[in-house]
Each structure stands twice: as C-alpha cells, then as structure tokens.
Amino acid sequence: MIKSNLLIATSSLNYTNQALDELRLLDKGLKAVGNLGNGMIVLEPALDKHEFNRIVVQNKPVFVRHINTVDYIISTNGEVAPRDIIQTIDSYDSQILKGFKVAVQIRKANAALINSPLEIKRFIDEYISEKYCAVPVIKEPDKVISILAANDKCYIGISDVSSNLSSWSGGMIHYKKDDNDISRAKFKLMEAIYVFDINMTVIGSALDLGAAPGGWTSVLLDYGIAVTAVDTGDMDQRLLENENLSFIKGNVSDVKLSSCSFDMLTSDISWNPINTAKMAVECSDALKADGIAVVTVKLMNSKIGRTIKGVKNIYSEKFDILGAKQLFHNRDEITLYMKKR
Ligand SMILES: C[S@@+](CC[C@H](N)C(=O)[O-])C[C@H]1O[C@@H](n2cnc3c(N)ncnc32)[C@H](O)[C@@H]1O
C-alpha cells in the first residue's frame, strides 16, 4: 500500500486532450502519468492533490466530467482482493466515514481483472456499515470511496462528494431505458436539468428548436409544460396527440414567434454550431426576461476551443452563460445553460 498525491480525471473518451488542456491551465506542472482507457487519466499535480482538486471544482471545467483523489495505491497481482481494500480503508482516520452516507464506487480500467464488482461493493458496504456506522447509499452520498482497478494496481481514495464534480461513479449518469422512449436524446436534457440544477417547476412554457422526433419535447411535456416545437423533420405521432404541444414544421430561421412568450428555450439543432447559435439568438426575443435556455453546441471540427469561444460570444449578446459542460450523454457536443439578460 503506497500513499499517493495522484488524482483520476474522467472525460468522454475522445475528449481527454481537451480535459487535460483545461486542467493544465490550473496547474502548469501537472503531469498525466497514466491513461487507463475509457477517458480515465491518472494525474500527478505539482500542487498538493487536495488543493488542485479544490481549484478544479472552483473552475467548473467543461470536459472533465469527474475527478477523485487517490490516497493509496495497492498492488493487486491482477485480481482485486476485498480484504486489501478493507485494510486500506482501516488506515484512514476512524472518523472519516462515521455516520455519513457513503457510496462505494468501483470502476475498472481496460483489461483489468475484477470479478464481480457488485460482490466487492456489497462486502465493503457491509463492513463500513458495521465498523464505521456508515450508511451505504448509491445516490446522493456525503462521501465516496472510489476504487479503480487497473492491471496490477488498484487506486483507492475517500472524498467528500462535492470534490468529485459529480456524485455518480465516473460522472456516468444512467437513466432507465424504456421501449416507449421517443428518442435517447431525451437523456441529454434530463441530465442537463440535473447537472445544472434547473428548477423546472417554475417553467410554464417552452420553445424547443430542432425538436424532432421529440425526446426533449417529451421531457418538457412530462413536467406539464406547454411546448412549441420547431423542426423541418417530423415529430413522433404519439406527441402530436398531446394538447400541450404546438408543432411548427419548418426551418427555425423562418418561424415568426411573438415576443416574450416563453419561460424556456431549448435547442438541439444538428447543424453548424455558429449558425445554430445565431438562429437561437434570433429566437431569443420570444423568451421572457430572465427566461432560461439549454442548448447543445455540436463540435463538428477539430477547432473545438475556437468553436466554443465563437458560440459563447454569439450567445453572450443576449444571455448570461451560467454553465457549460460536456455531459455523459453528449457525444460530439457540449451543453450550455443560460439566462436571458
Ligand atoms: C439531434 S436532432 C434533435 C433531437 C431531439 N432533441 C430529440 O430529443 O428527439 C436535431 C434536429 O435538428 C433539426 N434541424 C436541423 N437544422 C434545423 C433547422 N434549421 N430548422 C429546424 N430544424 C432543424 C433536424 O431536423 C433534427 O431533427
């Protein structure tokens, strides 16, 4: 068991470079000392790991979805032994878990051997509940025990959930799939609402741009919101029967909307991000003052930094940008959360 000043950062698989770039801005001496696959990078900061972690959380990175400190590395000989993990947990201050809601989050790197992570989790859950009076939970923990099994090592850390950027293991928010889902795109809006902590109960009306086949629209309708959806394509027939939905079939740039009629604007238009932003800004007159917006920004070319900067400049004419994040359900895109000025 070796003490460590490492952290593990997680981003989408194809965006580890962007994640590393934004982290290096926060610690010039930061080194990436291992790539564990699936967007997981082992980091060695020049700063103390807790200080670096604090700065990362404060700076709200776009591409880093999850981060956790590594307190100990144990050798595994290819197989994680639950008893070794327990022994490691016992080496912390005995008060660290006492009475807290604790999530044990186990992940594995590419090619790591870990038989039945669920059984290991159950074993640890039982142990910490008996020995430390901890309350094992999956959602909304106070503390997280992060365990990452790599080929011949296991990285272990205990942190406050607020330090990890996400309470979910690796920032991977999983929603239950249902055969009746209109489209999987709905998970992007559900995740945005959760991650940006958007109060949907105050939203009475929404304008959904690039809405077809209607995943986002279905989420909005489920909140009881009156939705005006715009798309050149067709909406799912099941939604068209909903009396809370008005569908305008056509190009967003051609629609005429009354001003100040909506509490929320959503846009998931699959087009050039700069042109999409200009179109959405033109529609923003239809939003009430202080209305909110959730929009995706498609990252279509290699000039990602420049695209994001250009898009933010366009939206900034009318909006304050409250959040920008590559969500777990975003592929080649990020999501912005904004408020109309
Ligand atoms: C990713 S899909 C939207 C998925 C949708 N949010 C859902 O949850 O089902 C992108 C949509 O943008 C629409 N679109 C692209 N350019 C458009 C434009 N200029 N005007 C209207 N719709 C547009 C496409 O027809 C397509 O249906």
The ligand as an SDF file (V2000), in Angstrom:
LIG
                    3D

 27 29  0  0  0  0  0  0  0  0999 V2000
  -30.3490   15.7960  -32.7310 C   0  0  0  0  0  0  0  0  0  0  0  0
  -31.8620   16.0390  -33.5440 S   0  0  0  0  0  0  0  0  0  0  0  0
  -32.8830   16.5960  -32.2520 C   0  0  0  0  0  0  0  0  0  0  0  0
  -33.3040   15.5110  -31.3380 C   0  0  0  0  0  0  0  0  0  0  0  0
  -34.3660   15.9900  -30.3710 C   0  0  0  0  0  0  0  0  0  0  0  0
  -33.8380   16.9480  -29.4110 N   0  0  0  0  0  0  0  0  0  0  0  0
  -34.9680   14.8380  -29.5900 C   0  0  0  0  0  0  0  0  0  0  0  0
  -34.8150   14.8140  -28.3620 O   0  0  0  0  0  0  0  0  0  0  0  0
  -35.6240   13.9880  -30.1890 O   0  0  0  0  0  0  0  0  0  0  0  0
  -31.5740   17.5020  -34.4390 C   0  0  0  0  0  0  0  0  0  0  0  0
  -32.7660   18.0540  -35.1680 C   0  0  0  0  0  0  0  0  0  0  0  0
  -32.4400   19.3410  -35.6740 O   0  0  0  0  0  0  0  0  0  0  0  0
  -33.2470   19.5430  -36.8110 C   0  0  0  0  0  0  0  0  0  0  0  0
  -32.7600   20.7130  -37.5810 N   0  0  0  0  0  0  0  0  0  0  0  0
  -31.5250   20.9250  -38.0740 C   0  0  0  0  0  0  0  0  0  0  0  0
  -31.4730   22.1480  -38.6510 N   0  0  0  0  0  0  0  0  0  0  0  0
  -32.7080   22.7050  -38.4970 C   0  0  0  0  0  0  0  0  0  0  0  0
  -33.2660   23.9490  -38.8620 C   0  0  0  0  0  0  0  0  0  0  0  0
  -32.5490   24.8760  -39.4910 N   0  0  0  0  0  0  0  0  0  0  0  0
  -34.5540   24.1890  -38.5650 N   0  0  0  0  0  0  0  0  0  0  0  0
  -35.3090   23.2480  -37.9250 C   0  0  0  0  0  0  0  0  0  0  0  0
  -34.8230   22.0590  -37.5340 N   0  0  0  0  0  0  0  0  0  0  0  0
  -33.5330   21.7970  -37.8070 C   0  0  0  0  0  0  0  0  0  0  0  0
  -33.1410   18.2200  -37.5510 C   0  0  0  0  0  0  0  0  0  0  0  0
  -34.2160   18.0580  -38.4520 O   0  0  0  0  0  0  0  0  0  0  0  0
  -33.1730   17.2140  -36.3990 C   0  0  0  0  0  0  0  0  0  0  0  0
  -34.4850   16.7120  -36.2080 O   0  0  0  0  0  0  0  0  0  0  0  0
  1  2  1  0
  2  3  1  0
  2 10  1  0
  3  4  1  0
  4  5  1  0
  5  6  1  0
  5  7  1  0
  7  8  2  0
  7  9  1  0
 10 11  1  0
 11 12  1  0
 11 26  1  0
 12 13  1  0
 13 14  1  0
 13 24  1  0
 14 15  1  0
 14 23  1  0
 15 16  2  0
 16 17  1  0
 17 18  1  0
 17 23  2  0
 18 19  1  0
 18 20  2  0
 20 21  1  0
 21 22  2  0
 22 23  1  0
 24 25  1  0
 24 26  1  0
 26 27  1  0
M  CHG  2   2   1   9  -1
M  END
$$$$
